[in-house]
Amino acid sequence: MLLGKSSEMYQILYQNGEIIASPSLDYEFSKQYAHILITGRAKNPQKIVQMLKEQVEKYKKSGLNKEHFERIKKKIYGDYISQYNDVANIARMFLSDYFKGIDSFQYLEQYKEVTIEYVQQVLKEVFDEDKMVVSIVKGKE
């Protein structure tokens, strides 16, 4: 919803030629830590960081679009289910979950419980600018 191809921010960045490659957002966690990693290539990374902060604040204040949320939720479900089409993906998922103490089959049950209200709560708690770290890697000029 924040940076996907159907998001408002992505459309603006794409139309203005600001991004070189599609940004991605990953979430990683264990019992000891968790983090969200946003990566991408852009002509002016500082501008993208500022736009991202502004978009997060906008979502915090005005909320998320219900139709967009439902569409993205279905996409995530489809992406997850498609992981079961590849034996290597199944093994990777089950091993990763095992070491985190997670029952892989509970994902589908938990998925049903994710609501727009819950996502808005997570947005407010997790996307805290005071906890943000920005790293910009530049090539030779």
ZIDARA-V707735 format. One record per pair of residues at least 12 apart in sequence whose C-alpha atoms are under 7 Angstrom apart, sorted by the first residue. I is the first residue (numbers start at 0). J is the second residue. If there is no record, write none. Layout:
I/J + I/J
This chain:
0/68 + 0/71 + 2/22 + 17/41 + 17/42 + 17/43 + 18/40 + 18/41 + 18/42 + 19/40 + 19/41 + 19/42 + 20/39 + 20/40 + 21/39 + 22/37 + 22/38 + 22/39 + 23/37 + 23/38 + 23/39 + 24/36 + 24/37 + 24/38 + 25/37 + 29/99 + 30/99 + 59/122 + 59/123 + 62/119 + 65/115 + 68/115
